[in-house]
Structure formats: C-alpha cells, structure tokens
Amino acid sequence: MKFEDLNLLKNIQQALIEEGYETPTPIQQQAIPVILDDSDIVGCAQTGTGKTAAFAIPILNQLHRIVGSARKAKHIRTLVVTPTRELALQIGESFDTYGKYTNIRSLTIFGGVNQVPQTDQLKRGVDVLIATPGRLLDLHKQGYINFDRLHHLVLDEADQMLDMGFINDVKKIIKLTPENRQTLLFSATMPMAIRELADTFLTDPKYVSVAPVSSTAERVKQQVYFVEKSDKRKLLYHLIRNENLSNVLVFTRTKHGADNAVKALKKNGIEAGAIHGDKSQNTRVRMLDAFKKKEISVLVATDIAARGIDIESLPYVINFDLPNIPETYVHRIGRTGRAGNEGLAISFCGKDELPYLKDIEKLIRLKIKVIDGHPYPFTEGGSEQTAEKKQGQKPDRRNNNRGNNNSSKPKSRKSEASKKKKKRWY
C-alpha cells in the first residue's frame, strides 16, 4: 500500500510527499482507513510506529473538507489529549507539518507556563487543540474552551495517562464532549482500566494492533554492563569518552539522579543537560531543542520523557538506572533504531537491579549481551555467571495498578441504537 492509495486530498498528499512519506507504516495502514470511515478506534501501538501520523493525517483530511476557506469561523473540532508537555508539542508540530497546505489552525496548551498567550489564541479561534489534562480542564473551567462543535476526540498514550494519575481527569474531559464525537484511543499497552475506558466511552470501536510492547526494535543492538551503583557515573563518562559517543539520551530513575549525572559529566568537560518534572517548561523545551541541534551531546531524562521525545536518527540510549517496570525499558530504548536507522541501547545494572533485568529479558524474550572487561564491574567480578547467581530475591516494587481486575466492569453507553453507524456533525 502507498499513501496515494488512500485517496487523500491533494493538499495533504503534497505535504506527505515533501516529508518523504511513500509507504504507510503498519499502524497507519490499519488505522487511517478506519478513521476516514468515521469509526471509533482503539489502537495498540508503541511510540515509534508512526502512530501520530496514523491519526493526524486522516483527521486533517476530514477537517480540510469542512474548514476549507480561511474566512470560515474557527471552532475546536479536534481535541487531542496527551499526558506530557513534550509529547503535546511534538503532536502539534505533526499537525502543522501535515496540514501546512490547509487553512487548519492548531494550538498546543499545557501547564507550567503563562496561560495568557494560550488564551489569546483560543479567543482568535483554533480548529485543532492539543492539550495536557490539567491545563485543558483549567481553561475550560475559566470559559476559554467550548466543545460544542467537536468532532474528533483523540486520547493518546492512554496507559501512560493512567500511570500518571490522569484517568479521572480524562473521564471528566470525555463527559464534556458531545456524544456523537468520533473517539480515537491509542495506547502502548492495554491494562484492564484502559479496556474498561474503551468499553464505556467508545461506540463499536475497531481494534487495531501492531508492535506488541514485548517486542523491541529489530535494529536496536542491546548491551548490559554489570556495575557497582557507586561507579555508574564513572562508567557513563568512560563510555562517552572512550567509545566516542555523542547524541546520547540517558535515562535515570530519579530527578536527583539526572541532575547528579549532568553535574558529573559537565565537571569532566562534556556538554550535558537534564529534563525532568522539576524543570520549568521553558527550560525543558530549550534543553530538548539544544539536544536536537547537537549543541549539547548528552541529554539526561527521567521517564517523563520516555514516550515524549521524538528525535530523528538518535543513535544511543543509555539506561543509567534499569526501570522496575519492564515495559518502560521497551519504551525507553524505542527512542533509537527508528525509521530504518540502527541504534544501540546500553544498560547499567547494579546488584540491586538484577531482578529488574531478569523481568526485562523475560518480557522481550531475549538474553541481553553482557559486556565484560570494563573498569567498574561488580566487586565480586562482572561476569554473566556471577550476575545470574544473584538474580534471586526481588526488591519491593511500586504498585502500578496495571491489569487490576478487581473493579466491576462499568456500564457501557452502547445501546441497540448506538450500535448503528452514528451520524457525525461538525
């Protein structure tokens, strides 16, 4: 299948040609026709599969038929709700890119910055609104946002919104929108709470699924270094210097750990920066932009950025700390090895993280290659055999409520009438 086979409008097709898009990815092949057919959809696809384009392209195609003339009044016709500011900004960039030959106006809003520029643009009118839950509800409460003309509601990275505690906000947002909307829900995983959300608020959705979360990018080479926890910063510097690594994305478990890693790298003459929840939005955007422009060679991030960073041709990801949720490992290393490029994912594993490594290898069904002979191994030695002997007792894990099936299934809004094709309006 080619994009030209999807019967997209010439305005959209031209933008895709200029971006070098010829063949849709698997999620795009499955999702675009369903969305163009005006059906609700549940898409299971992890970041890096072309998911944003899978919903942005057909939405723009539909909106352009209605918006048409620049003189037409602007109303919010599409709402995209996403968990993080970084992801919201990148979705906004995608709508601008694919819709550059249309009169469709998009706006991205999020908290942590002055709301005045956002409310000024809302007053002027927008067609597509991309938002994080908190700022969206706040501005709606203040009367700046009206959903009376809404047609598309997109819930992106639904499982991450669940993990971040946004699920109740998402339900509030859904209830503010017209019932005859078209709802598109995308999630990397499908825990029970997300399935219940789909059952409750979507009407006869089509289910599409690609790249299960247990899979890792085929072009990503994976390595693990067994290292003393106290030596991780030394090993990070050693690899960057001796292996000549640049354009490196490093993941830490904590904000404090991210700041300390950056401080140690800078002390040794390596340009680095950190992004995490304690950084202001302006600082985070500026740091990410500097990394993309290669003004800094190392970006250290907590998992707030695991799904929100989209950088072309990112060659290296380093797990400074192994995540205690194995799916997070897949999301992290999915930042590299994209769009046909090769990538390298390096993980540091301390003694206390051996159970996490075991769970990751079980999930991805792959034994990660152990790199011996580095300067900072376990005190008892860095061999794979030594490490395997230590994979015994597991530390306590945080309760992430995934797959919690204790709650009764909520009532669905489906009825015999709603099972018929809904009549959409704009």
Disulfide bonds with the S-S distance in Angstrom:
none
